[in-house]
Amino acid sequence: MVAHAEIKNLSFVYTDESVPALTDVSLSISQGEFIILAGRSGCGKTTLLKHFKKELLPIGQRSGSIDYNGTPLLQISDLASAQEVGMVFQNPENQIVMDTVIQELAFSLENIGLPSHVIQKRIAELISFLGFQDLLHQSVHTLSGGQKQLINLAAVLILQPKLLLLDEPTAQLDPIAAKEFLGLLKRINEELGITIIMSEHRLDEVIPLATRVVCMSGGKIICDGDPQKALTQMWGLEELRPFIPQIPRLFLEWNVENIPFSVREAQAQIQAKLSLKQEEMELSRPEAKEGILKADHISFQYEKNSPFILQDLMLSIEKRKWVALVGKNGSGK
């Protein structure tokens, strides 16, 4: 099966630089993956991302091969590259070119020569999926950073790409806007089947979204695998340990095989362990379940015509149990 995108033995040095930005990088991408590129600033994440889109290829000395759907990247037509490979950058301000949201969405479609009725249909479908009908006719200058980044994403999605590249897209967003943006990326990947490659060094929110994590250092790939495998590899590399989120870090310190990514997963896993331990303890002392005291349909009144103090009481007390009788005064304790 032909890889969706593939880089083989790629090395690259920027013009006027002596240190390679990328060294012997090989990476094969399958359709529908959600890949996180992780690593310190300057490790080569952005440079690698730009090598998947021919219009953004950096200038310098390059060796190795880059293929898109089995075709060398430079042989892909400009139209196919513009439509099928989209990129969203870190700064929300740097990608918007028009004055209103609807103009921004129409701009790229007009550039590839689509008729107006097709443009209108695509805009209607996209805003229905993304849910920002109220922003459609607003000036882009009145939007928040999170809203601008949403419009940048929408302007790429409206071309119906097969591969979506994102370079730390939440770096300048507040925590709430970042969480909403990442949730949208999850939907795009799962519901539209778009392959996503996103660079990020803050992994707390993105690890649960990923199907694969690729870590870089000094222009090289130093670990690659599903999130469980990648986190275990990162734990063994001193320079990558600081990037491991708190929840996985705690379980890696405990040498737990199945690493949770969120507080909810961690709680569920701990609760399951505690329940299992409790069951094991109960099974190890079966005599603990033997009844030592049993009350069966007990009713009691002090005098024949007085109110019942106890009425049809059922109670069983096992060995080694500490039982508390609770109730207000006069309840029958």
C-alpha positions in Angstrom: 0.0 0.0 0.0 1.4 3.4 -1.0 2.0 5.8 1.9 -0.1 8.9 2.0 3.1 10.9 2.4 6.7 9.7 2.8 10.0 11.2 3.5 13.2 9.1 3.1 16.7 9.9 4.3 16.0 13.7 4.2 18.8 16.0 5.2 18.6 19.8 4.9 20.9 22.7 5.7 19.6 26.3 5.4 21.5 28.7 3.2 24.3 30.4 5.1 24.0 27.8 8.0 26.6 25.2 8.7 24.6 23.0 11.1 21.9 20.8 9.5 18.3 21.6 10.4 17.4 18.0 9.4 19.6 14.9 9.4 18.7 11.6 7.7 15.0 11.9 8.6 12.6 9.1 7.4 8.9 9.2 8.1 6.0 7.4 6.5 2.5 8.7 7.0 -0.7 6.7 6.5 -4.1 8.1 5.6 -6.1 9.2 8.6 -3.3 9.4 11.2 -3.1 12.1 13.8 0.6 12.7 14.4 2.2 14.9 17.0 5.7 16.2 16.3 7.2 16.9 19.7 10.5 18.3 20.8 12.3 21.5 22.0 12.1 24.7 20.0 14.7 24.6 17.2 14.7 20.8 17.0 13.5 20.8 13.4 9.7 20.4 13.7 8.7 23.4 11.6 11.4 22.7 9.0 10.1 19.1 8.7 6.5 20.3 8.4 7.3 22.6 5.5 8.9 19.8 3.6 5.4 18.3 3.1 4.1 21.3 1.1 6.1 22.2 -2.0 5.2 25.9 -1.9 6.8 26.2 1.6 10.0 24.2 0.9 12.7 26.2 2.7 15.7 27.4 0.7 19.0 25.5 1.2 20.8 22.3 0.4 18.6 19.2 0.5 19.1 15.5 0.0 16.7 12.5 0.2 13.2 12.0 -1.2 9.7 13.4 -0.5 6.7 11.7 -1.9 3.0 12.5 -1.8 0.7 9.6 -2.6 3.6 7.9 -4.4 4.5 10.9 -6.5 7.6 13.1 -5.9 6.5 16.2 -4.2 7.9 18.6 -6.8 6.0 16.8 -9.5 2.6 17.4 -7.8 0.7 20.2 -9.7 0.3 23.6 -8.0 -3.5 23.1 -7.9 -3.3 19.7 -6.3 -0.8 20.9 -3.7 -2.9 24.0 -2.9 -6.0 21.9 -2.4 -4.8 18.7 -0.9 -2.1 19.9 1.5 -3.1 22.7 3.9 -1.1 24.4 6.6 -2.0 26.5 9.7 0.7 28.6 11.3 1.4 29.6 14.9 0.5 33.2 14.7 -3.3 33.8 14.1 -2.5 37.2 12.6 -0.2 36.2 9.9 -2.4 34.1 7.7 -5.6 36.2 7.3 -5.6 38.4 4.1 -9.2 39.6 3.7 -11.4 42.0 5.7 -14.4 39.8 6.6 -14.8 36.2 7.5 -16.9 35.3 4.5 -14.4 37.0 2.2 -11.5 35.1 3.8 -13.3 31.8 3.2 -14.2 32.6 -0.4 -10.7 33.9 -1.3 -8.9 30.6 -1.7 -11.8 29.1 -3.7 -11.9 32.1 -6.0 -8.1 31.7 -6.6 -8.6 28.1 -7.9 -11.4 29.3 -10.2 -14.5 27.7 -8.6 -17.9 29.1 -9.7 -19.8 31.2 -7.2 -22.6 28.6 -6.6 -19.9 26.0 -5.6 -18.2 28.6 -3.4 -21.5 29.4 -1.6 -22.3 25.7 -1.1 -18.9 24.9 0.4 -19.1 27.9 2.7 -22.5 26.8 3.9 -21.4 23.2 4.5 -18.3 24.3 6.3 -19.9 26.8 8.7 -22.5 24.2 9.5 -19.7 21.7 10.4 -17.7 24.2 12.4 -20.6 26.1 13.9 -19.6 29.7 13.6 -22.5 31.1 11.6 -22.6 34.2 13.8 -19.0 35.2 12.7 -19.6 34.9 9.0 -20.1 38.6 8.2 -17.9 40.0 10.9 -14.7 42.0 10.3 -11.7 39.8 11.0 -10.2 42.8 13.0 -12.9 42.4 15.7 -12.1 38.7 16.3 -10.3 37.2 19.2 -7.1 35.2 18.7 -8.9 32.0 19.1 -11.6 33.1 16.5 -8.9 34.2 14.1 -7.2 30.8 14.3 -10.5 29.1 13.8 -10.9 31.2 10.6 -7.4 30.3 9.5 -8.3 26.6 9.9 -11.6 27.1 8.1 -9.9 28.8 5.2 -7.7 25.7 4.8 -10.5 23.2 5.3 -12.7 24.8 2.6 -10.3 23.6 0.0 -11.1 20.0 1.3 -7.5 19.0 2.0 -6.3 15.4 2.5 -3.3 16.4 4.6 -3.5 19.1 7.3 -0.2 20.5 8.7 -0.3 22.7 11.9 2.7 24.4 13.4 2.0 24.9 17.2 -1.4 26.4 16.3 -2.5 26.9 20.0 0.8 28.6 21.1 -0.8 32.1 21.2 -4.3 31.0 22.3 -5.7 31.2 25.9 -6.4 27.8 27.5 -10.1 27.7 26.7 -9.7 28.7 23.1 -6.8 26.2 22.8 -9.0 23.4 24.2 -11.8 24.2 21.8 -9.4 24.4 18.8 -7.9 21.0 19.7 -11.4 19.5 20.1 -12.2 20.6 16.6 -9.1 19.0 15.2 -10.2 15.7 16.8 -13.5 16.0 15.0 -11.8 16.9 11.7 -9.6 13.8 12.0 -12.3 11.4 13.1 -15.3 12.6 11.1 -13.7 13.8 7.9 -10.8 11.4 7.8 -8.2 14.1 7.2 -4.6 13.2 8.1 -3.1 15.6 10.6 0.5 16.4 11.4 0.9 18.9 14.2 4.0 20.2 15.9 3.7 20.9 19.6 6.0 20.9 22.7 3.2 21.2 25.2 1.7 17.7 25.2 -0.8 17.7 28.0 -3.9 18.4 25.8 -2.7 16.8 22.5 -1.5 13.4 23.6 -5.1 12.0 24.0 -5.8 13.1 20.4 -2.9 11.5 18.8 -2.6 8.1 17.1 1.2 8.6 16.9 3.9 10.7 18.5 7.1 11.5 16.7 9.9 13.2 18.9 12.7 15.2 17.4 16.1 16.4 18.7 18.8 18.2 16.8 17.1 17.6 13.5 16.7 13.9 14.0 13.8 11.6 14.9 14.7 10.0 18.2 11.4 8.2 19.0 8.3 7.3 17.0 5.3 5.2 18.0 1.7 5.2 19.3 1.3 7.4 22.4 1.9 4.6 24.9 5.1 3.5 23.1 6.3 7.0 22.5 5.8 8.1 26.2 7.7 5.0 27.3 10.6 5.9 24.9 10.5 9.5 26.1 10.8 8.4 29.7 14.1 6.7 28.8 15.5 9.9 27.2 16.6 12.6 29.8 16.1 15.5 27.3 12.5 14.5 26.6 11.3 13.8 30.1 10.3 17.4 30.8 7.8 17.2 27.9 5.9 14.2 29.4 2.5 15.4 30.9 2.0 15.1 34.7 -0.5 12.2 34.6 1.5 9.9 32.3 4.7 10.9 34.2 3.2 9.7 37.5 2.3 6.3 36.2 5.7 6.0 34.4 7.4 6.6 37.7 5.3 3.7 39.1 6.3 1.6 36.1 2.7 1.0 35.2 2.3 -0.8 31.8 -0.9 0.8 30.7 -0.3 4.6 30.9 -3.4 6.9 31.2 -3.4 10.3 29.5 -6.1 12.2 31.4 -7.3 12.6 35.0 -10.4 10.7 34.2 -8.5 7.7 32.8 -6.1 7.8 35.8 -9.0 7.8 38.2 -10.7 4.9 36.4 -7.4 2.9 36.4 -6.7 3.5 40.1 -10.3 2.7 41.0 -10.1 -0.6 39.0 -6.8 -1.5 40.8 -8.4 -0.7 44.3 -11.5 -2.8 43.5 -9.4 -5.7 42.3 -7.3 -5.5 45.4 -10.4 -5.4 47.6 -11.7 -8.5 45.8 -8.4 -10.3 46.4 -8.5 -9.5 50.1 -12.1 -10.7 50.4 -11.3 -13.9 48.6 -8.2 -14.5 50.8 -10.4 -14.6 53.9 -13.7 -16.3 53.0 -14.6 -16.6 56.7 -15.1 -12.9 56.8 -18.4 -13.3 55.0 -19.8 -15.8 57.5 -22.7 -14.3 59.4 -22.2 -13.9 63.2 -25.4 -12.1 63.9 -28.7 -12.1 62.0 -32.0 -10.4 62.6 -34.9 -11.7 60.5 -38.2 -9.8 60.4 -37.9 -8.5 63.9 -40.6 -6.2 65.3 -40.8 -4.9 68.8 -42.9 -2.6 71.0 -42.6 -1.9 74.7 -46.3 -2.2 75.4 -49.1 -3.9 73.4 -50.7 -0.7 72.3 -47.6 1.4 72.0 -45.9 2.3 68.6 -43.4 -0.2 67.2 -39.8 0.7 68.0 -38.6 -1.9 65.5 -40.7 -3.1 62.6 -39.9 -6.0 60.3 -36.2 -5.4 60.8 -33.7 -7.3 58.6 -30.0 -7.2 59.5 -27.0 -9.4 59.0 -23.6 -8.8 60.5 -20.5 -10.7 59.3 -17.4 -11.6 61.2 -14.7 -8.9 61.4 -17.0 -6.1 60.4 -17.1 -2.8 62.2 -20.8 -1.7 62.0 -22.1 1.7 63.0 -25.8 2.2 63.9 -26.8 5.6 62.9 -30.0 7.5 63.5 -31.7 10.3 65.5 -32.7 9.9 69.1 -35.7 7.6 69.5 -35.1 5.9 66.2 -34.6 2.4 67.7 -30.8 2.2 67.9 
